[in-house]
Amino acid sequence: MIASPTMENPPAKPPEIDEIPSPGPRDLVGSAAASPPAARLEALVATATAYANAASSENTRDAYAKDWRHFTAWCRREGFDPTPPSSQVIGLYIGACAAGGPEHGAPPLSVATIERRLSGLAWNFTQRGMPMDRADRHVATVLAGIRRKHGKPPRQKEAVLGDDIKAMVDTLGHDLRGLRDRAILLLGFAGGLRRSEIVGLDIVRDDQSDGHGWIEIFPDQGVLVTLRGKTGWREVEVARGAADNTCPVAALERWIRFGKIARGPLFRRILKDNKTVDVERLSGKHVARLVKQTALAAGIRADLPDGERVVLFAGHSLRAGLASSAEIEERYVQKQLGHASAEMTRKYQRRRDRFRTNLTKASGL
């Protein structure tokens, strides 16, 4: 049973609970240490803060900030103090998230979203020097019940195969926006890249960039993509294709030439005149929308109603498509996708022969 949280002597609410705090001078130099001059201290704090921000991606920090706002808004409605972390209050919170409905002020959330919310809360509490215990029975028991009652098998995005990607790029024009989007689709597919990896690329290496990697084109051979991932740096080789109109390297070269990309982000916004390339980096949402729009325009899975088709495709369809299309040894696909295990790669292979190893016959039946 979940005990009711006590409301006696609630702790004082911090002045700005919706903001993610930055480390202050005391956090970084210690209260007992001799403080350097103010200007020097400010520079040290700025440097340490920049490194602290670099520990997680901007998308991750944005998601954690939204999680914190959602939790604190719920606490205000229900009359609880969001800090310090109370496992009882958090247990009630995730229960309300799973139940949803008007009485809870929101639609029910999926198990995956609730688990992500918990990760966001844990991160936010840690930043405030108040660690949250996810293993506490008030949280763990409620979460186990949510998983048991509402847990569903993961829904995989539809893979776009080799013929599909050809049909998708055929729906694009040959204007500046079409050249950019064609390069995005072909490079993302041939490289097995995540949408964040695609838009995080720079045209050349720049150690001061906010990107996640860069490209290097080798004439007559291909393009080497260097990526910074969750487990470190990795290199992805994308060779030239058999046909110029579907070659990812040729598409990339055309976009770079006509987009006049010399430095900075590789894939950028294009202004409404469709002639001017902005300096801003595209967001990952553009890749997801692009895959969805071109897949629908190409008539992929036309056997399904439009309402069902629209949710089948997303940025991950490119990675799954390469894994499912490449008729090559599995270890090469695993390396291209950057997976630590072959089992993870097999989850992306929609067309693999699951019954190649027949243990039934092997056992004599």
Residue pairs with C-beta under 8 A, 6 or more apart in sequence:
2 88
2 91
2 92
2 95
2 138
2 141
2 142
3 88
3 138
4 88
5 80
5 86
5 88
5 89
5 92
7 79
7 80
10 81
11 81
11 83
11 84
13 81
13 82
13 83
14 83
14 128
17 72
17 82
17 83
18 68
18 69
18 72
20 61
20 64
20 65
20 68
20 124
20 127
21 127
21 128
22 45
22 49
22 52
23 45
23 48
23 49
23 52
24 45
25 35
25 41
25 45
28 44
28 45
28 48
29 35
29 36
29 41
29 44
35 41
36 44
53 61
56 64
56 123
57 196
58 210
59 196
59 284
63 116
63 120
64 119
64 120
64 123
64 124
66 120
67 116
67 117
67 119
67 120
67 121
67 124
68 120
68 121
68 124
70 117
71 82
71 93
71 117
71 121
72 82
74 93
74 96
74 105
75 81
75 82
75 89
75 93
77 105
78 92
78 96
80 86
80 89
80 92
82 89
83 125
83 128
83 130
84 125
84 130
85 121
85 125
85 130
85 131
85 132
85 133
87 132
87 133
87 136
87 137
87 138
87 139
88 138
90 118
90 121
90 132
90 138
90 139
91 138
91 139
91 141
91 142
94 114
94 117
94 118
94 139
94 142
94 143
94 146
95 142
95 146
96 104
97 104
97 106
97 108
97 109
97 113
97 114
97 117
98 108
98 109
98 111
98 114
98 146
98 149
98 150
99 108
100 106
100 107
100 108
100 109
101 107
101 108
108 150
109 117
110 150
110 152
111 146
111 147
111 150
111 151
111 152
114 143
114 146
115 143
118 134
118 139
118 143
121 132
122 131
122 132
122 134
125 131
125 132
126 132
133 139
134 140
156 320
156 347
156 350
157 312
157 313
157 314
157 316
157 317
157 320
158 295
158 300
158 301
158 312
158 313
158 317
158 320
158 350
159 317
159 320
159 321
159 323
159 324
159 325
159 348
159 350
159 351
160 168
160 189
160 291
160 295
160 300
160 313
160 317
160 318
160 320
160 321
161 321
161 324
161 325
161 351
162 321
162 325
164 295
164 298
164 300
164 321
165 185
165 186
165 189
165 246
165 318
165 321
166 246
167 298
167 299
167 300
168 185
168 291
168 294
168 295
168 297
168 298
168 300
169 182
169 185
169 186
169 245
169 246
169 251
169 294
170 298
171 294
171 297
171 298
172 178
172 181
172 182
172 185
172 294
175 274
176 258
176 259
176 270
176 274
176 275
176 277
177 270
177 274
179 251
179 254
179 255
179 258
179 259
180 255
180 259
180 267
180 268
180 270
181 290
181 294
182 251
182 255
183 248
183 251
183 252
183 254
183 255
183 267
184 198
184 267
184 286
184 287
184 290
185 290
185 291
185 294
185 318
186 241
186 246
186 247
186 248
186 251
186 252
187 193
187 198
187 223
187 225
187 238
187 248
187 251
187 252
188 195
188 198
188 287
188 315
188 318
188 319
189 248
189 318
189 321
189 322
190 238
190 241
190 248
190 322
191 197
191 225
191 236
191 238
191 248
191 322
191 336
192 236
192 318
192 319
192 322
192 323
192 333
192 336
192 337
192 338
193 225
193 227
193 236
193 318
193 319
194 315
194 316
194 319
195 284
195 287
195 288
195 315
195 316
195 318
196 212
196 284
197 212
197 213
197 227
197 229
198 267
198 284
198 287
198 315
199 265
199 267
199 281
199 282
199 283
199 284
199 286
199 287
200 211
200 212
200 213
200 227
200 281
201 211
201 212
201 213
201 214
201 215
201 225
201 265
201 266
201 267
202 209
202 211
202 213
202 214
202 215
202 263
202 264
202 265
202 266
203 214
203 215
203 256
203 261
203 262
203 263
203 264
203 265
203 266
204 214
204 215
204 216
204 263
205 214
205 226
206 214
206 263
206 264
209 264
210 281
211 265
211 281
212 227
212 228
212 229
213 225
213 226
213 227
213 228
214 225
214 226
214 266
215 223
215 224
215 225
215 226
215 252
215 266
216 223
216 224
216 226
217 223
217 249
217 252
217 253
218 224
220 240
221 239
221 240
222 237
222 238
222 239
222 240
222 249
223 237
223 238
223 248
223 249
223 252
224 235
224 236
224 237
224 238
225 235
225 236
225 237
225 238
226 233
226 234
226 235
226 236
227 233
227 234
227 235
227 236
227 338
229 338
231 338
231 340
234 338
236 336
236 338
237 336
238 248
238 249
239 249
240 247
240 249
240 250
241 247
241 248
241 249
241 250
244 250
255 261
256 266
259 268
259 277
260 277
261 268
261 277
264 279
264 281
265 279
265 280
265 281
265 282
267 281
267 282
268 277
268 278
268 279
268 280
268 281
268 282
269 277
269 278
269 280
269 282
270 276
270 277
270 278
271 277
271 278
284 315
287 315
288 314
288 315
291 313
291 314
291 315
291 317
291 318
292 310
292 313
292 314
295 301
295 309
295 312
295 313
295 317
296 306
296 309
296 310
296 313
300 309
300 313
301 309
301 312
302 309
304 312
319 337
319 348
320 348
320 349
320 350
322 333
322 336
322 337
323 333
323 337
323 345
323 348
323 349
323 350
324 348
324 349
324 350
324 351
324 352
325 351
326 332
326 333
326 336
330 342
330 345
330 346
330 349
331 342
333 345
333 349
334 341
334 342
334 344
334 345
337 345
337 348
339 345
346 352
